[in-house]
Amino acid sequence: MKVGLIVECGPQGLEHVVCPKIIELLATECNVQIDHVIRTMSGKDSLILDCAAAARALFSDGCDRVVIIWDENPPWTETESYAKTRCWHFERLGILERFQAADIPLKKVGLVCVEHEFETIFLYDMGLIRAVVSASHAHPAKIKKIKDPLRIDDPTGWLEKSFRQNKSRYNKAVVAKKFAAKLNSLDQVKRCEIFRLLAQQILGKMPKGWDPYIYTPRGPAGSTSGTKPSGPS
């Protein structure tokens, strides 16, 4: 099978660099062949506004499925790119409306909004985090395991702080390459519900033996009750 990914980062951004490794590990675990093509966008605005054209191009390139991946942060609306409230529902609707207008087959499309940021997924694998943050083998990073990674609202900021505390240098391009190089197993990251959703959307089904993805409705940041009629998938 051939999968097209549309990601909101630029070339050599985290998703662009790490997703091929994720696909490689998924293919090995599920014993399937997965070819892939990745289209990078300049940010969330570009992804939501232009993803229909990008998806059409990917299908024309022979892709069997197209998966759109974007971060919850920062929030987006039609009238205000950086809204005071965040809501996956409106972002999802913006994408679906464009797909429907472009007559793109929705059954072949997967939508994955990553809670907080793509880095959130890696917070479930503290061994991976320590390997990426460590300045060298002689100076391994000392980082406590996170009980609930979703409580970290700013994963990038947390990661930058961890680098500083371990006297290591944070460079986005270098960090992306280290994540791709050090990620050798999905055992820990598949504890993350959004990662399981991502795997499900790439494959078209949940890998055998994995826990299902269960969406829990929730409203914009700071709300006390779930208000969205649908989830990020």
N, C-alpha and C positions, 0 to 999 in steps of 0.2 A: 504494500500500500504506500501511497505517497501523500504526505500531509504538508499543508502550507500553514505557517504560523505568521500572524501579524502582531508585532510587538510595539509598544509605545517608545521604547528607547531608540537611540541612534545607533549607527554602526559601531560595533565593539562594545556596546553597552552590556549590562549584566545578562539580560534575557537573551540577547543575540549570541553571546559567547557560551552561556551555560545550557540553553535549551538543546543544542545538539548532543551534549553529554547526557542529558536527561532522556532524550529519545533513544540514544544508544543503549542505556541501561534498561529502559522499558522494553526495547526489542529483545534484549538478551533474556530478561526475566520472563517475558511472555512467549519467547521462541517464535517471533514473527520478524519479517523484514520491513523496516520502515524507512523510506526515503523521505527527505524533507527539503523544504524551501522556506527561508525566513525573509519577510519583508519588514524592514524597520521604519518607524514613523518618527517624527521629530518631537512628539509629545502627545498627551491625551487629546487635545483639540484636534490635531491632525489625524489621529487614529479614528476618532468617532466620526469626523466629517468625511474622511477619505477611505475608510475601510471597505466600503462597498466596491469601489473601483479596484482596490488592491485585491480583494477577494475574487472578483471576476477575473482578474489577470492570473491569479493562482490556479483557478479552475481551468482556465484556458491553457495553462502550463502543464495540465495533466494531474492536478491534485485531486485525490478522492475525498478529502476532508480539508476544511479550513478552520483554524482555531484562532480566535482573537483573544489576546492576553493584555490586560491593563491593570494598573494599580488603583486601589481605592483612593489613595492620596496622590495629588490633591483632587478635591471634588470638582465636578464639571456640570454646567448647565448650558442651555442654548444661549442665554443672555449674559452669563457671567462665568468665565473660565475658572476662577477661583472662588467658588461660592462659600458662604459661611457654613452651610450644612453640606454633608456628603450623603449621597444616596445612590447606591448601585442601580436601583430601579430606573431612574431617569436616564442614566448613562446607557443602560441596556436598551431602553426604549429608543434612544437616539440611534443606536446601531441597528436595531431590528427594523425601524422605519426606513432606513436607507437601503437595507437589504431587500425589503419588500418592494420598494420603489424600483430597485434595479433588477427585480425578478430573479433573485439568487435563491437557490433551493435551501431553505432553512434546515432541513433534515441533515444536510451535509456540513452544517456550520456549528461550531462550539464557541460559547462565550464564557470566558473565565476572568472574573474580576478578583484579583488577589487582595485579600483582606490586609489593609494597611499598605504594604509594599511587597515586591517580589522577594526581597530579603527576608521577609517573615517566614517563608518556607524553610530557610536554612537554620533558623533559630531552634528548630526541632532537633537538629543534629549538632550537639555541642562539640563532639569530636571533630566534626568538619569545621566549625567556627574556630576552635582552638588551632587547628592546622593552618587555617587561612591567616589568622591574626599573628601567629608566632613569628617573631623576627628571624629565628633560625632554630635548628635542631638543638643548639646549645642553650637557647633561651625560649623554651616552650611557653605559650601563653597560659596565664592563670585566670580562668574565667569560670564562675560558678554556673551550674546548670540552672536553666530557667524553668520554673515550675509551670508557668502558663505563658508561652510566647506571645499570645494574642493580647496580653496586657501591655506589651511594649508598642505604643502607638507610633513611635518614630524609629523603626528598625535601622535605618541608615544612620541616624544620629547615635543610636546605641552602639552600632558597629564602629563608627568613628571614635567614640569615647573608649571603646575596648582597645582599639589600636593605640591610642594615646597612653592609656594606663599600662600597656605592655611594652611601651617604648618602641613601637613599631610604626611604620609610615603608611598612612592610608592614601592610596591612589586608585581611583575608580577602575581604570583600565587594567591595572595590575591585579587588583582584587578580583575582578571578573575572571581573569585567566586562572587565578589560584583556586577559585571556587570550582571551575571546570576541571582543573587538574586533580583536586583533592576529593571531589565527589565520586566515590567508587562504589557506593551502595545506596539503595533507596529505602533500606530498612527503617531508618529513623525519620526521614522526611515524609514517608507515607503515613505517619501519624497525624500529619497536617491535613485537615479535611479539604482545604482548597487544593492542595497538591493532588489528592486523590481525584478531585474533580478534573484537574488538568490532565491527569493520566487517562481518565475516562473519556474526555473529549478528544484527546489525540488518537486513542485507539478505537473510539466509537462504542466502547463498552468498558466496564470496570474490570481490571485484571482479576483473574481467578484467585480467590482466597483473600482479596482485600476487603476491608470494611467498606460499606456503601457510603457515598456522600449524602449527608442529610442536611438540607438547608433549613436553618432556623431564622424565620422572619425577624427583621430588626429595622428600626427606623434610622434617621440621620444621627450623627454623633451626638451624644448627650441626651438622647431620648430615653425614656424608661420603658417603652413598650414597642413591640414590633408593629410597624405601620406599612411596610412595603408589601404589595400584593404578590411579588415574585422575587426570586433570587437572582444571583449573578450568572447562573448557568443558562 
